[in-house]
Amino acid sequence: MCAEYENLERTKILFAQNIGECKVKTCAKHLEVLLEELYTTTDTEIVNILLPHIRELIEDPPTSVLAAWYLFDPFSRVLGPQRTSETLLDSIVKLYEN
C-alpha cells in the first residue's frame, strides 16, 4: 500500500516539474518576441503588466530556478539596472537563500 502512494507522489512531483518547465519555456519564448518589439520608453504599461507574472514565476518553487535562468536576463535588460534592483532583486535573493 505504501509503495503505491510513494509512486503516486513521485508521479505528482514529476508532473508538477514538467508543467513548471513548460510554463517557463513557453513564457520565455513569447517574451523574447514581445520584448524585441517593445519600446522601453513608451511601452512601460506592458512591462508593468508582465512584471507581476515574471515575479510570480521566479518566486514559485516549481518554476523558480528555470524562471530565474530563462526570464531574468531578458526582462532585466528591458527594465534597466535601477528598476530591476527595485522590483526583482528581493525575489532573486530569496531564491538563492533557499
Backbone as a chain_set.jsonl record, in Angstrom:
{"seq": "MCAEYENLERTKILFAQNIGECKVKTCAKHLEVLLEELYTTTDTEIVNILLPHIRELIEDPPTSVLAAWYLFDPFSRVLGPQRTSETLLDSIVKLYEN", "coords": {"N": [[0.811, -1.194, 0.0], [1.884, 1.287, 0.845], [3.906, 1.612, -1.025], [2.498, 2.101, -3.36], [1.44, 4.649, -2.836], [3.807, 6.092, -2.602], [4.796, 5.898, -5.21], [2.753, 7.258, -6.504], [3.051, 9.826, -5.397], [5.615, 10.469, -6.354], [5.055, 10.536, -9.08], [3.258, 12.696, -9.165], [4.973, 14.767, -8.413], [6.796, 14.742, -10.536], [5.07, 15.433, -12.654], [4.351, 18.03, -11.84], [6.847, 19.281, -12.032], [7.324, 19.04, -14.789], [5.178, 20.518, -15.831], [5.791, 23.037, -14.76], [8.227, 23.508, -16.068], [7.35, 23.655, -18.732], [5.697, 25.927, -18.563], [7.57, 28.001, -17.987], [9.385, 27.862, -20.168], [7.681, 28.311, -22.344], [6.766, 30.864, -21.718], [9.216, 32.243, -21.834], [9.849, 31.983, -24.533], [7.745, 33.411, -25.819], [8.043, 35.847, -24.559], [10.509, 36.735, -25.447], [9.988, 37.367, -28.157], [8.057, 39.364, -27.807], [9.465, 41.315, -26.327], [11.374, 42.139, -28.143], [9.949, 43.743, -29.856], [9.269, 45.84, -28.315], [9.219, 49.158, -27.129], [11.034, 50.598, -24.774], [10.811, 53.112, -23.649], [8.286, 54.086, -24.212], [6.454, 52.027, -23.923], [5.828, 51.298, -21.247], [3.613, 50.418, -19.857], [3.094, 47.817, -20.706], [5.297, 46.45, -19.701], [4.8, 46.826, -16.988], [2.498, 45.299, -16.725], [3.437, 42.729, -17.271], [5.353, 42.314, -15.299], [4.405, 41.418, -12.612], [3.698, 38.765, -13.236], [6.122, 37.622, -14.101], [7.591, 37.912, -11.748], [6.087, 36.242, -10.079], [6.557, 33.725, -11.274], [9.287, 33.5, -10.746], [9.278, 33.358, -7.98], [7.748, 31.13, -7.353], [8.093, 27.873, -6.195], [8.129, 25.435, -7.952], [8.816, 26.562, -10.413], [10.848, 28.367, -10.051], [13.762, 28.216, -10.341], [14.181, 27.704, -13.101], [12.797, 29.911, -14.14], [14.31, 32.065, -13.184], [16.615, 31.504, -14.566], [15.865, 31.567, -17.333], [14.199, 33.854, -17.688], [14.943, 36.121, -16.2], [17.237, 37.583, -17.176], [16.537, 38.555, -19.909], [14.303, 40.119, -19.24], [15.301, 41.88, -17.343], [17.025, 43.377, -18.89], [15.266, 44.991, -20.275], [14.05, 46.38, -18.198], [16.177, 47.75, -17.016], [19.032, 48.559, -14.905], [18.463, 49.935, -12.425], [15.633, 49.792, -12.031], [15.311, 47.032, -12.141], [16.685, 46.198, -9.845], [15.019, 47.333, -7.955], [12.601, 45.958, -8.32], [12.937, 43.16, -8.802], [15.07, 42.173, -7.338], [14.702, 41.3, -4.639], [13.222, 38.941, -5.005], [15.055, 37.333, -6.393], [17.118, 37.164, -4.523], [15.805, 35.769, -2.46], [15.488, 33.337, -3.748], [18.148, 32.437, -3.931], [18.722, 32.216, -1.223], [17.182, 30.081, -0.425]], "CA": [[0.0, 0.0, 0.0], [2.743, 2.47, 0.913], [4.644, 1.733, -2.286], [1.597, 2.731, -4.325], [1.371, 6.074, -2.533], [5.103, 6.675, -2.935], [4.821, 6.037, -6.669], [1.81, 8.319, -6.846], [3.679, 11.097, -5.027], [6.694, 10.715, -7.321], [4.422, 10.911, -10.344], [2.734, 14.056, -9.0], [6.114, 15.688, -8.411], [7.3, 14.81, -11.912], [4.116, 16.218, -13.44], [4.487, 19.437, -11.44], [8.09, 19.783, -12.612], [7.139, 19.164, -16.239], [4.278, 21.65, -16.071], [6.571, 24.237, -14.475], [9.187, 23.695, -17.15], [6.601, 24.116, -19.913], [5.275, 27.313, -18.301], [8.701, 28.922, -18.092], [9.934, 27.872, -21.526], [6.705, 28.974, -23.207], [6.822, 32.285, -21.384], [10.48, 32.777, -22.351], [9.749, 32.045, -25.995], [6.858, 34.512, -26.194], [8.598, 37.078, -24.01], [11.587, 37.149, -26.349], [9.368, 38.004, -29.32], [7.391, 40.586, -27.357], [10.439, 42.317, -25.902], [12.054, 42.668, -29.325], [9.083, 44.75, -30.463], [8.899, 46.774, -27.262], [9.973, 50.384, -26.933], [11.023, 50.713, -23.314], [10.473, 54.457, -23.203], [6.862, 54.378, -24.391], [5.614, 50.863, -23.621], [6.015, 50.909, -19.848], [2.415, 49.725, -19.367], [3.256, 46.392, -20.999], [6.261, 45.949, -18.72], [4.111, 46.795, -15.692], [1.551, 44.18, -16.754], [4.197, 41.478, -17.257], [6.218, 42.207, -14.122], [3.905, 40.508, -11.561], [3.732, 37.38, -13.708], [7.525, 37.206, -14.069], [7.954, 37.783, -10.336], [5.416, 35.039, -9.57], [7.288, 32.556, -11.765], [10.574, 33.441, -10.052], [9.058, 33.039, -6.57], [7.032, 29.862, -7.208], [9.119, 26.817, -6.127], [8.304, 24.554, -9.114], [9.314, 27.271, -11.596], [11.769, 29.434, -9.655], [15.113, 28.125, -10.906], [14.103, 27.896, -14.555], [12.378, 31.286, -14.415], [15.478, 32.925, -12.989], [17.573, 31.173, -15.627], [15.383, 31.932, -18.672], [13.418, 35.088, -17.791], [15.509, 37.27, -15.501], [18.134, 38.378, -18.017], [15.867, 39.37, -20.932], [13.397, 41.103, -18.654], [16.091, 42.916, -16.674], [17.55, 44.273, -19.928], [14.216, 45.964, -20.581], [13.82, 47.216, -17.019], [17.343, 48.542, -16.659], [19.592, 48.138, -13.618], [17.792, 50.535, -11.267], [14.281, 49.228, -11.864], [15.476, 45.607, -11.854], [17.024, 46.036, -8.427], [13.846, 47.709, -7.16], [11.449, 45.069, -8.484], [13.225, 41.723, -8.861], [16.202, 41.772, -6.511], [14.233, 40.523, -3.483], [12.83, 37.605, -5.467], [16.267, 36.586, -6.726], [17.822, 36.895, -3.264], [15.068, 34.683, -1.796], [15.795, 32.103, -4.467], [19.484, 31.996, -3.533], [18.701, 31.861, 0.197], [16.566, 28.763, -0.262]], "C": [[0.861, 1.269, 0.0], [3.508, 2.687, -0.387], [3.79, 2.397, -3.354], [1.53, 4.233, -4.102], [2.689, 6.774, -2.844], [5.227, 6.883, -4.44], [3.904, 7.157, -7.13], [2.409, 9.694, -6.54], [4.813, 11.45, -5.989], [6.127, 11.186, -8.654], [3.881, 12.332, -10.276], [3.859, 15.083, -9.051], [6.674, 15.845, -9.821], [6.375, 15.613, -12.816], [4.237, 17.702, -13.113], [5.756, 20.041, -12.032], [7.959, 19.984, -14.117], [6.239, 20.337, -16.593], [5.016, 22.96, -15.837], [7.566, 24.546, -15.574], [8.501, 24.213, -18.412], [6.153, 25.562, -19.755], [6.415, 28.285, -18.58], [9.22, 28.998, -19.523], [8.98, 28.52, -22.521], [6.721, 30.475, -22.972], [8.087, 32.919, -21.96], [10.428, 32.953, -23.863], [8.899, 33.239, -26.438], [7.391, 35.854, -25.7], [9.701, 37.623, -24.912], [11.038, 37.898, -27.558], [8.754, 39.344, -28.924], [8.398, 41.678, -27.012], [11.227, 42.895, -27.068], [11.262, 43.803, -29.957], [8.753, 45.896, -29.509], [9.815, 47.997, -27.267], [9.912, 50.706, -25.45], [10.638, 52.104, -22.831], [8.978, 54.733, -23.292], [5.948, 53.235, -23.976], [5.775, 50.378, -22.185], [4.799, 50.182, -19.287], [2.541, 48.219, -19.571], [4.214, 45.761, -19.996], [5.6, 45.839, -17.352], [3.094, 45.663, -15.61], [2.297, 42.852, -16.617], [4.965, 41.25, -15.958], [5.666, 41.301, -13.02], [3.944, 39.038, -11.972], [5.162, 36.83, -13.67], [7.96, 36.99, -12.624], [7.331, 36.527, -9.726], [6.137, 33.772, -10.022], [8.634, 32.4, -11.056], [10.389, 33.01, -8.599], [8.368, 31.697, -6.341], [8.037, 28.706, -7.239], [9.224, 25.9, -7.351], [8.901, 25.244, -10.348], [10.467, 28.223, -11.294], [13.133, 29.37, -10.34], [15.092, 28.366, -12.414], [13.698, 29.321, -14.912], [13.541, 32.252, -14.235], [16.473, 32.728, -14.128], [17.134, 31.734, -16.98], [14.782, 33.34, -18.764], [14.094, 36.313, -17.194], [16.335, 38.157, -16.429], [17.404, 39.183, -19.09], [14.965, 40.449, -20.339], [14.175, 42.219, -17.96], [16.743, 43.861, -17.678], [16.538, 45.355, -20.273], [14.013, 46.92, -19.407], [14.969, 48.179, -16.741], [17.797, 48.19, -15.253], [18.843, 48.677, -12.399], [16.437, 49.886, -11.006], [14.339, 47.73, -11.573], [15.783, 45.396, -10.385], [15.845, 46.391, -7.528], [12.757, 46.642, -7.189], [11.768, 43.585, -8.381], [14.333, 41.252, -7.925], [15.774, 40.916, -5.321], [13.87, 39.096, -3.879], [14.048, 36.745, -5.774], [17.047, 36.242, -5.458], [17.138, 35.766, -2.502], [15.363, 33.339, -2.45], [17.161, 31.564, -4.049], [19.541, 31.605, -2.06], [18.097, 30.49, 0.434], [17.42, 27.774, -0.949]], "O": [[0.598, 2.207, -0.753], [3.73, 3.827, -0.797], [4.298, 3.171, -4.165], [1.558, 5.008, -5.058], [2.693, 7.919, -3.297], [5.706, 7.923, -4.891], [4.243, 7.914, -8.04], [2.283, 10.619, -7.343], [4.95, 12.605, -6.391], [6.649, 12.111, -9.275], [4.03, 13.095, -11.231], [3.714, 16.143, -9.66], [6.989, 16.956, -10.248], [6.841, 16.387, -13.652], [4.227, 18.538, -14.016], [5.745, 21.186, -12.483], [8.432, 20.984, -14.656], [6.508, 21.067, -17.548], [4.885, 23.894, -16.627], [7.733, 25.7, -15.967], [9.017, 25.109, -19.081], [6.221, 26.341, -20.706], [6.252, 29.262, -19.31], [9.468, 30.091, -20.033], [9.421, 29.206, -23.443], [6.693, 31.261, -23.919], [8.031, 34.017, -22.513], [10.907, 33.951, -24.4], [9.295, 33.988, -27.331], [7.206, 36.879, -26.356], [9.808, 38.833, -25.111], [11.565, 38.943, -27.938], [8.916, 40.34, -29.629], [8.2, 42.84, -27.368], [11.701, 44.028, -26.988], [11.844, 44.724, -30.53], [8.029, 46.821, -29.877], [11.033, 47.875, -27.394], [8.851, 51.05, -24.93], [10.179, 52.251, -21.698], [8.455, 55.537, -22.52], [4.77, 53.464, -23.703], [5.849, 49.174, -21.939], [4.93, 49.408, -18.339], [2.14, 47.437, -18.709], [3.965, 44.662, -19.5], [5.818, 44.863, -16.635], [2.857, 45.125, -14.528], [1.832, 41.95, -15.92], [5.197, 40.106, -15.567], [6.417, 40.462, -12.522], [4.197, 38.166, -11.14], [5.379, 35.694, -13.25], [8.621, 36.0, -12.312], [7.977, 35.829, -8.944], [6.309, 32.845, -9.231], [9.069, 31.277, -10.797], [11.269, 32.354, -8.042], [8.406, 31.178, -5.226], [8.769, 28.568, -8.219], [10.345, 25.606, -7.765], [9.435, 24.573, -11.231], [11.009, 28.83, -12.217], [13.605, 30.378, -10.867], [15.892, 29.141, -12.937], [14.203, 29.881, -15.886], [13.732, 33.156, -15.049], [17.096, 33.683, -14.591], [17.947, 32.315, -17.699], [14.852, 33.961, -19.825], [13.843, 37.433, -17.639], [16.136, 39.372, -16.453], [17.622, 40.39, -19.185], [14.875, 41.556, -20.871], [13.756, 43.376, -17.986], [16.989, 45.024, -17.358], [16.908, 46.5, -20.533], [13.828, 48.122, -19.6], [14.747, 49.299, -16.282], [17.042, 47.59, -14.487], [18.615, 47.939, -11.441], [16.141, 49.48, -9.882], [13.501, 47.214, -10.835], [15.208, 44.513, -9.749], [15.691, 45.811, -6.453], [12.063, 46.44, -6.192], [10.93, 42.818, -7.909], [14.512, 40.048, -7.741], [16.418, 39.909, -5.025], [14.183, 38.15, -3.155], [14.069, 35.557, -5.451], [17.58, 35.139, -5.341], [17.813, 34.894, -1.954], [15.474, 32.321, -1.766], [17.312, 30.361, -3.836], [20.336, 30.743, -1.687], [18.46, 29.808, 1.392], [17.107, 26.583, -0.951]]}, "num_chains": 1, "name": "protein.A"}
